[in-house]
Amino acid sequence: MKSKLQARMKALSFSEKIKILGKLRDREKAIAAAGLRRKGSMGSK
């Protein structure tokens, strides 16, 4: 499975890889923000 992913990544152009990294970064920020909100609401109960 890992080799399939590596083959796909090699086939992508640099700009396509940058787009994917941007999406992952945005997703990571959203997850972190949601996690912080969850912790805050649990702590206030």
Buried (B, 14 or more C-beta within 10 A) or exposed (E): EEEEEEEEEEEEEEEEEEEEEEEEEEEEEEEEEEEEEEEEEEEEE
